[in-house]
Amino acid sequence: MASPSPATGIEHVVILVQENHTTDNYLRSIAAFGANVATGRPTAADPPTADPPHDRATYYRWLTHQITGVHVQFDTLAVLPFYAWLASTQTLLENHCTGFGTNSTPNHLLIVGGQAPTLKNPSSAGPQPVWDMPSLPGHAGDNGVTWRVYTGSDGYPVRFYSQLSGSPNIVATDQFLTDAAKGALPQLSMIWHATPDDEHPPADVTLGHDAVWQAVDAVSAAGLWNSTVFMLTWDDWGGYDDHVATPNVETDLGGIQLAYGPRVPLLMFGGRVRPGIDSRWCSHMSIPKTALQLLGLPALGVPRVDDDAGLADLVDTSASPSSFAPSPPAYGSTIVQPTPPSPAPKPAPLPPPPVAKPITVGPVLLRGGGTLPPPNDVTLP
């Protein structure tokens, strides 16, 4: 078992990344607890009937109100009961946003290392790009922190990193359950599920929901709940509408909002995480930054990550917390949801934008001091 970080007392950080759903689309039931979530939209079919367009060009049309995005919501309590329990009893970052306003690969790269040389998914035809960018797992290893990436057989998305590609620390997703049961989790775990367990439409979202629940239950059953911090998020908006306009903190080279992207859920939980609905603005940059904070790691060397405030203030790092957050329901059990307060609390007002003026996206920083040009591979009107 890993030794506790001397700075925080946290033994394990577990980052789980699922696919393609906004806060409004997934967490309708949490409005009853005071979350700023839309209600009253048509109930989404499960499995979804299609994979909505959600690339950079579609995001631009949504941003400029040419389209609304897909205007449906899943029945959280019926279809996603474990997520409903997490959102209502643990910590929901209700104004968490994607790193960039676009689709999957750039946002996965932002979670892994705070940078993306592309604004679109690389073509599956032909050789895949590999970049020598800094990454959270590589940085952890360089500084003596144990890590493992649990992902599909193709190594997505860490296969794009030359430092990580082919590493023996990149293993099958299912190995996480085995490692947890054996008490062999590294200090840093990053988990991606392959289709259909990634919740990417048109997959049945209950499959991914159950896979995440099993992973969390495995940690709890191994007695690690009180020493682990989980961060569970979704990579991008998936073409689903969200009613909150996010602040413009970074533009592409054409001056069009790049960050923040649309809101997606971020659920942060574990025995030491203070529960509640948190309304601060944050983005995918907050995920690697929080891992750096909790694991006592130095700066990554990527300004988007290093300059982020992080979320470590939500974790009680005292030697003996006065109370721990409740352990999760066992996988497959009947979940007893908390009773919402009556009347329902009003949502907190949106916080002010974190910057007065957006910056323009800059070059991509490479390990060793080199750079790549700013991402500029999508032409918009």
C-alpha positions in Angstrom: 0.0 0.0 0.0 1.2 3.5 -0.8 2.5 5.7 2.0 0.3 8.7 2.8 1.4 12.0 1.2 3.2 14.0 4.0 1.3 17.1 2.9 -2.2 15.8 3.0 -2.6 12.3 4.5 -4.3 11.1 1.3 -3.1 7.7 0.1 -4.9 7.5 -3.2 -6.3 9.8 -5.8 -8.7 8.2 -8.4 -9.7 10.1 -11.5 -12.5 8.6 -13.6 -13.4 10.0 -17.0 -16.7 9.1 -18.7 -18.2 10.5 -21.9 -20.5 13.1 -23.4 -23.1 14.4 -21.0 -23.8 17.9 -19.5 -24.9 18.8 -16.0 -28.5 19.5 -17.1 -28.6 16.3 -19.2 -27.6 14.0 -16.3 -28.5 15.5 -13.0 -32.1 16.6 -13.2 -32.9 15.2 -9.7 -30.4 17.3 -8.0 -32.3 20.5 -8.6 -34.4 19.4 -5.6 -31.3 19.9 -3.4 -30.7 23.4 -4.7 -28.4 22.7 -7.6 -28.5 25.0 -10.6 -29.9 22.4 -13.0 -32.7 22.8 -15.5 -35.9 20.7 -15.1 -38.9 20.0 -17.1 -37.2 18.9 -20.3 -38.2 15.7 -22.1 -36.8 12.5 -20.6 -34.0 11.0 -22.6 -34.3 7.5 -24.0 -31.8 5.0 -22.6 -30.0 3.7 -24.6 -29.9 7.1 -26.5 -31.2 7.0 -30.0 -28.2 8.7 -31.6 -24.8 10.2 -31.0 -25.5 14.0 -31.3 -22.9 16.1 -33.2 -20.6 17.7 -30.7 -17.4 18.8 -32.4 -15.9 22.3 -32.4 -18.0 23.5 -35.3 -21.2 22.3 -33.6 -20.1 23.9 -30.3 -19.6 27.2 -32.2 -23.2 27.0 -33.5 -24.5 26.3 -30.0 -22.3 29.1 -28.5 -23.7 31.6 -31.0 -27.4 30.4 -30.5 -27.8 29.0 -34.0 -28.8 25.7 -32.3 -29.9 24.7 -28.8 -28.2 21.4 -28.5 -30.2 18.2 -27.7 -32.8 19.3 -25.2 -33.4 16.2 -23.1 -32.6 14.9 -19.6 -32.1 11.4 -18.2 -34.2 10.2 -15.4 -31.4 10.4 -12.8 -33.1 8.5 -10.1 -34.3 5.7 -12.3 -31.4 5.3 -14.7 -28.4 6.7 -12.8 -29.2 6.1 -9.1 -25.6 5.8 -7.9 -24.8 9.2 -9.6 -27.9 10.6 -8.0 -26.6 9.4 -4.6 -23.2 10.8 -5.1 -24.5 14.2 -6.3 -26.8 14.5 -3.3 -24.6 13.2 -0.5 -21.1 13.9 -1.6 -19.7 17.0 -3.5 -21.1 18.3 -6.7 -19.1 21.0 -8.5 -22.1 22.3 -10.3 -20.3 24.9 -12.4 -17.5 22.6 -13.6 -16.8 23.1 -17.3 -15.0 21.2 -20.0 -11.5 22.4 -20.7 -12.2 23.4 -24.3 -15.5 23.9 -26.2 -15.1 20.9 -28.5 -15.3 17.1 -28.5 -13.5 14.2 -26.9 -9.8 14.0 -27.5 -8.8 17.6 -26.7 -10.6 17.4 -23.4 -9.1 14.1 -22.5 -5.7 15.5 -23.2 -6.5 18.6 -21.0 -7.3 16.2 -18.1 -4.1 14.2 -18.6 -1.8 17.2 -19.0 -3.5 20.5 -19.4 -2.7 21.0 -23.1 -4.1 19.9 -26.5 -2.3 20.4 -29.8 -5.6 19.8 -31.6 -9.2 21.0 -31.4 -10.7 17.8 -32.9 -10.5 14.0 -32.7 -7.5 12.7 -34.7 -8.5 10.5 -37.6 -8.6 6.8 -36.9 -7.1 6.2 -40.4 -3.4 5.9 -40.5 -0.8 6.5 -37.8 -1.9 8.2 -34.6 -0.1 11.4 -33.5 2.3 11.2 -30.5 3.4 14.3 -28.7 6.2 14.8 -26.1 4.0 16.8 -23.8 4.1 16.8 -20.0 1.4 14.6 -18.3 0.1 14.1 -14.8 1.1 10.4 -14.8 4.6 11.0 -16.2 5.1 13.8 -13.7 4.0 11.6 -10.9 6.5 8.9 -11.9 9.3 11.5 -12.3 8.7 12.5 -8.7 8.4 9.1 -7.0 4.6 8.9 -6.9 3.2 5.5 -8.0 0.7 5.6 -10.9 -1.3 3.5 -13.2 -3.6 4.3 -16.1 -6.5 1.8 -16.5 -7.9 2.0 -20.0 -9.0 0.1 -23.1 -6.8 -2.0 -25.2 -5.9 0.9 -27.5 -4.4 2.9 -24.7 -6.7 5.9 -25.3 -6.0 8.7 -24.5 -2.5 8.3 -23.0 -1.2 6.7 -26.2 -0.7 10.3 -27.6 2.1 10.9 -25.0 5.5 9.7 -26.0 6.6 9.5 -22.4 3.7 7.2 -21.6 3.2 5.2 -24.8 3.9 1.5 -24.2 4.4 1.9 -20.4 3.7 -1.2 -18.3 1.7 1.1 -16.0 -1.0 1.4 -18.7 -3.2 -1.6 -18.0 -6.7 -2.9 -18.8 -9.6 -1.1 -17.0 -10.7 -4.3 -15.3 -7.4 -4.6 -13.4 -8.5 -1.7 -11.2 -11.0 -4.0 -9.4 -8.2 -6.6 -8.9 -5.7 -4.0 -7.7 -8.2 -2.5 -5.2 -9.2 -5.9 -3.8 -5.5 -6.8 -3.3 -4.8 -3.5 -1.6 -2.4 -2.7 -4.5 -3.7 0.6 -5.8 -1.1 3.1 -6.8 -1.2 6.6 -5.3 -2.6 8.0 -8.6 -5.1 6.0 -10.7 -6.7 7.3 -13.9 -9.6 5.3 -15.3 -11.1 5.3 -18.8 -13.7 2.7 -19.8 -14.0 1.4 -23.4 -17.3 1.4 -25.2 -20.0 0.6 -24.2 -19.0 1.3 -20.6 -17.9 4.8 -21.3 -21.5 6.2 -21.6 -20.8 7.6 -25.1 -24.1 7.6 -27.0 -25.7 5.5 -28.3 -24.4 3.1 -25.5 -26.8 2.2 -22.7 -25.7 4.7 -20.0 -26.5 2.2 -17.2 -23.5 0.1 -18.3 -21.0 2.9 -17.6 -22.8 3.9 -14.5 -22.5 0.4 -13.2 -18.9 0.1 -14.1 -18.1 3.3 -12.2 -20.1 2.1 -9.2 -18.2 -1.2 -9.2 -14.9 0.7 -9.2 -15.9 2.9 -6.3 -17.3 -0.1 -4.4 -14.1 -2.0 -4.9 -12.1 0.8 -3.1 -14.7 1.0 -0.3 -14.8 -2.8 0.2 -11.0 -2.8 0.5 -11.2 -0.4 3.4 -9.8 2.6 1.4 -12.8 4.9 1.4 -11.4 7.2 4.1 -8.0 7.6 2.5 -9.1 8.0 -1.1 -10.2 11.1 -3.0 -12.2 10.4 -6.2 -12.9 12.8 -9.0 -15.5 11.6 -11.5 -16.2 13.7 -14.6 -17.4 13.6 -18.3 -15.0 14.6 -21.1 -17.3 16.9 -23.1 -20.8 18.1 -23.7 -21.8 15.4 -26.2 -24.1 17.8 -28.1 -26.5 18.0 -25.1 -27.8 21.4 -24.1 -26.9 23.1 -20.8 -28.7 26.3 -19.7 -25.7 28.0 -18.1 -23.5 30.3 -20.3 -19.9 29.7 -19.2 -17.3 32.4 -18.8 -15.0 33.2 -21.7 -11.5 32.8 -20.2 -9.5 31.7 -23.3 -10.2 32.2 -27.1 -8.9 30.4 -30.2 -6.7 32.3 -32.6 -9.8 33.6 -34.3 -11.1 35.2 -31.1 -13.9 32.6 -30.5 -14.4 31.2 -27.0 -12.4 28.1 -26.4 -12.5 27.9 -22.6 -14.5 27.4 -20.6 -16.5 24.9 -22.6 -20.0 23.8 -21.5 -20.8 22.5 -18.0 -20.3 18.8 -17.3 -20.6 17.1 -14.0 -17.7 16.8 -11.6 -18.4 14.7 -8.6 -15.7 14.7 -5.9 -16.0 12.2 -3.1 -14.3 10.0 -0.5 -14.3 9.9 3.3 -12.3 13.1 3.7 -14.2 15.2 1.1 -16.6 17.8 2.6 -20.0 17.1 1.0 -22.3 19.8 -0.5 -23.0 21.7 -3.7 -20.1 23.9 -4.6 -20.8 26.7 -7.1 -17.3 27.9 -8.0 -16.2 28.0 -11.6 -13.8 25.3 -12.3 -12.7 23.2 -15.4 -10.9 20.1 -16.4 -7.7 22.0 -15.4 -8.8 21.7 -11.8 -8.6 17.9 -11.9 -4.8 17.5 -12.5 -4.1 20.5 -10.2 -6.0 18.9 -7.4 -4.1 15.7 -7.8 -0.9 17.6 -7.6 -2.0 19.3 -4.4 -3.2 16.1 -2.7 -0.2 14.0 -3.7 2.3 16.7 -2.7 3.7 17.0 -6.3 5.5 20.1 -7.6 4.2 22.2 -10.4 3.6 20.4 -13.7 5.1 23.2 -15.8 1.9 23.8 -17.7 0.4 27.2 -16.8 -3.2 26.1 -17.3 -2.8 23.5 -14.6 -0.3 25.3 -12.4 -2.2 28.6 -12.2 -5.5 26.8 -11.4 -6.7 27.2 -7.8 -7.5 23.5 -7.5 -10.0 21.9 -5.3 -7.9 20.6 -2.4 -9.7 22.9 0.0 -12.7 20.5 -0.2 -10.6 17.8 1.5 -10.1 17.5 5.2 -6.4 16.8 5.6 -6.4 17.0 9.4 -5.0 14.0 11.2 -8.4 13.0 12.6 -11.4 14.5 10.8 -14.3 15.0 13.1 -16.5 13.0 10.8 -16.1 11.2 7.5 -18.5 11.3 4.5 -20.8 8.3 4.4 -19.5 5.2 2.7 -21.1 4.4 -0.7 -23.8 1.8 -1.1 -22.5 -1.6 -2.1 -22.6 -2.4 -5.8 -25.9 -3.9 -6.8 -27.7 -3.0 -3.6 -30.9 -1.0 -3.4 -29.9 2.6 -3.0 -31.8 4.7 -0.5 -31.7 8.2 -1.8 -31.8 11.1 0.7 -35.0 13.1 1.1 -34.7 16.5 -0.6 -35.3 19.5 1.7 -38.7 21.1 1.5 -39.0 23.7 0.2 -36.2 23.1 -2.3 -33.3 25.6 -1.7 -32.8 28.2 -4.4 -29.7 27.7 -6.5 -26.7 29.8 -5.6 -26.1 32.8 -7.9 -23.5 32.3 -10.6 -20.1 33.5 -9.4 -18.4 36.3 -11.3 -16.2 35.3 -14.2 -12.7 34.4 -13.0 -11.0 36.8 -15.4 -11.8 40.3 -16.7 -10.5 39.6 -20.2 -9.9 36.3 -22.0 -6.4 35.3 -23.1 -5.6 33.9 -26.6 -4.6 30.3 -26.7 -0.8 30.0 -26.8 1.8 27.4 -27.9 1.9 23.9 -26.6 4.8 23.4 -24.2 6.9 20.2 -24.7 9.1 18.4 -22.3 12.6 19.6 -22.6 11.6 23.2 -23.5 10.3 22.9 -27.1 6.9 24.1 -28.3 4.2 23.3 -30.8 2.0 26.0 -32.5 -1.3 26.8 -30.7 -4.1 24.4 -31.7 -5.7 25.8 -34.9 -6.9 22.9 -36.9 -10.7 23.7 -37.1 -12.0 26.4 -39.4 -15.0 28.3 -38.1 -17.1 30.9 -39.9 
